[in-house]
Amino acid sequence: QVQLVESGGGLVQPGGSLRLSCAASGSIVAINAMGWYRQAPGKQRELVANIISGGSTNYADSVKGRFTISRENAKNTVYLQMNSLKPEDTAVYYCNVDGMTIRVLTITPFSSWGQGTQVTVSS
């Protein structure tokens, strides 16, 4: 079983910055992709950014140039640096990790979600 622990959310004024962290732990054989999603009230969950094993990154158009995703492989941790925050960035942010784990001597794929962290951008 793979667990994710998120941190770094909070309240920030428009134009401010926050850094989210998500650490994965457990029986991890390999990580294929790590990403951040968000869900605002009354809206569907959407991809914010992800980073795959080779280091390639993808961003939602709405955050390009403002958010940066990065990972620290040795710690199985992914970060989301959020700059120039806007009120429309307000949402619960969820970490997602896809990879391979081992269960009963068998390597199997997994996809785990964090508990979510609230980001509120308001003056």
Phi, psi and omega in degrees: 000140181246129180249147178239136177236120182259155174203163172111356179287176178158193180257132180216151178282156175306137183091350182278185183228152172216155176233121177263145176232149177216118181251130179259139179217161181124202183276077183262121175268318179201152175244126180267322182205148175227138184206171177236134175238164175217154179221117176269158180304130178077005181238162177282155176293137182228151176288131174263308180195151172216163180222128183261174191302327180282352179103355178292146181236154175226142181228147169293146181303326185291345183243356180302134180086349180243325182252147176226127177259142178210164180221152176243100189300320183297335181251005183048047185235140176239144182238153172227107176272120183244115179244164178049048184295145181240157178305327180288354174277354180298125183182172166270127182258131182242138174269143176226136178229130176246137179185207181236136177234176179237126179228121178053050176066014179240131178277124183225156178285155174221158172218113185245150179239145173281175184280347181095143177225134185280131172241122180237124179247110185201148176267000000 
